[in-house]
């Protein structure tokens, strides 16, 4: 079985992740779980976090595919 690594909210938002505690989101949980929790209480924040997570995962893939220059 394969697993996909989803970044934690705190890895994406940094210290700003703690502001999501008021919506029941733990900064240490993965972004997809946080988006699910935010969909009911704060859909605008869910959309924002989803978009940032997608951009962050895309930029990490680009970074990993580039050859290292030493």
C-alpha positions as CSV (number, residue, x, y, z in Angstrom):
1,X,0.0,0.0,0.0
2,X,1.3,3.5,-0.9
3,X,0.8,6.5,1.3
4,X,0.9,10.2,0.3
5,X,2.7,12.6,2.6
6,X,0.5,15.6,3.3
7,X,2.2,18.5,5.0
8,X,1.2,19.5,8.5
9,X,-0.7,22.8,8.8
10,X,2.2,24.3,10.8
11,X,4.6,23.4,8.0
12,X,2.4,25.3,5.5
13,X,1.4,28.4,7.6
14,X,4.2,28.6,10.1
15,X,3.2,30.2,13.4
16,X,0.0,31.5,11.8
17,X,-1.4,28.0,12.0
18,X,-2.1,28.5,15.7
19,X,-4.9,31.0,14.7
20,X,-6.9,28.0,13.3
21,X,-7.2,26.5,16.8
22,X,-10.4,28.5,17.3
23,X,-11.9,26.4,14.5
24,X,-10.8,23.1,16.1
25,X,-7.7,22.6,13.9
26,X,-4.6,21.3,15.5
27,X,-1.5,22.9,13.9
28,X,0.2,19.5,13.9
29,X,-2.4,17.7,11.8
30,X,-2.2,17.2,8.1
31,X,-3.7,19.8,5.8
32,X,-6.4,17.6,4.3
33,X,-7.8,16.9,7.8
34,X,-7.7,20.6,8.6
35,X,-9.5,21.4,5.4
36,X,-12.3,18.9,6.2
37,X,-12.7,20.5,9.7
38,X,-12.7,24.0,8.3
39,X,-15.3,23.3,5.5
40,X,-18.2,23.6,8.0
41,X,-17.0,26.4,10.2
42,X,-14.9,28.6,7.9
43,X,-15.2,27.6,4.2
44,X,-13.2,30.7,3.2
45,X,-10.2,29.5,5.3
46,X,-10.7,25.9,4.0
47,X,-10.4,27.2,0.4
48,X,-7.3,29.3,1.3
49,X,-5.5,26.4,3.1
50,X,-6.4,24.0,0.2
51,X,-4.9,26.5,-2.4
52,X,-1.8,27.1,-0.3
53,X,-1.2,23.4,0.2
54,X,-1.5,22.7,-3.5
55,X,0.9,25.5,-4.4
56,X,3.3,24.3,-1.7
57,X,3.2,20.7,-3.0
58,X,3.7,21.9,-6.6
59,X,6.7,24.0,-5.7
60,X,8.3,21.1,-3.7
61,X,7.9,18.8,-6.8
62,X,9.6,21.4,-9.0
63,X,12.4,21.8,-6.5
64,X,12.9,18.0,-6.2
65,X,13.0,17.5,-10.0
66,X,15.8,20.0,-10.5
67,X,19.4,18.7,-10.7
68,X,21.6,19.8,-7.8
69,X,24.4,22.2,-8.7
70,X,27.4,22.1,-6.5
